[in-house]
Each structure stands twice: as structure tokens, then as C-alpha cells.
Amino acid sequence: MIEDAAEVMLLDGDPATAVTLVTAAEKVRGGPDRTRPHVTALAGAASVALTPVERAAAVARGRAATIGTAADLL
């Protein structure tokens, strides 16, 4: 579900939030969702649109998420 929001954010021109959401989803789940392989491509497309500093900040925000705070990232 969070990955769906990440895809919308990427299409809406917000790759930083897309990276944050994918990272948060993986953290909350305990790893990538192997049933949705397109998410890897989504994360890659979002990542290349960011500078290394922007990507690191987006990943840090995602890693800080918990199951209780992940929805607050939207």
C-alpha cells in the first residue's frame, strides 16, 4: 500500500517522498515485498532523480518510520 503512494509521488514529481515511502515500507515489513517486483524499478527511478545528499535524507526519513508513523509520511 505504501508503495502505491510512492508511485503516485514519483509520477507527481516528488522522488524524495517516493524513496522515503519505499524505504519505510521495507523497514516496516522487514524487507522488500518480493510479490511486487516493479517496486524495485520504482525505487531506482526515484533514486536517480535525487542527488546523493537528497537520497540519503529520504532514506533516513524512511528508516526512522515505524508502523505507527508510516502514514504520517504522506
N, C-alpha and C positions, 0 to 999 in steps of 0.2 A: 504494500500500500504506500509506504513512504517513497519507494522507488517510482511509483506513478507520479507522485508530486514532484519528484526530482526531474522526471522527464518533462513535465509541464514547465518547470522553472527554466530548464535548458532551452526549450523552444521559445520561452518568453524572454530570452536574453539574459538570464541570471545564472551563469555557470557556477559561480561561487556557492550559491544556495543549493544547486544540484549536487555538487561534490559533498557539501555538508550533509545533505539528506541521505545520500547513498552511504556515506561513512557511518552516519548514525544508525541506519537500518542494519548494516553489517554488525555494528557493535552490539546493538540490542539483541539481534538474532544470534550472535556468537560466530558469525561468518557470513560469507556471501550466500545468496539464495541460488542454489545450483539449478533450480527449476525455471529460472528466468535469466538465461544466458545473455539476453540483449542488454541487461543492466551493466555488464562489463563494457560494452561498446558505449553506452550512455556515459558511464563514469570516465572513460577515456576521452570522449569528445568534450566533456565538460572540463576535464583537467587540462587539456591542451589549450583551452581558451584563456587560461589563467597564467599569471606569472608564478614563478616558484614561491614567492612570498605569499601571494594570494591563495595559492593552493594549500600551502602549509597552514594558513589561518583557517581555511574552510575545513580541512581535515581535523584540525584541533577542535573546532566547534562541534563537529560530528562525533568525535571521540569522547567529548565531555557529556554527550547526551545519555540519558537513561530512559528506560521505558516510560517513566512518568513525565519526562521533559521533552521527548522527541517531537511531540505535536507542537510544542512551543516554537520549534524551528521554522514553522510555516509562516 
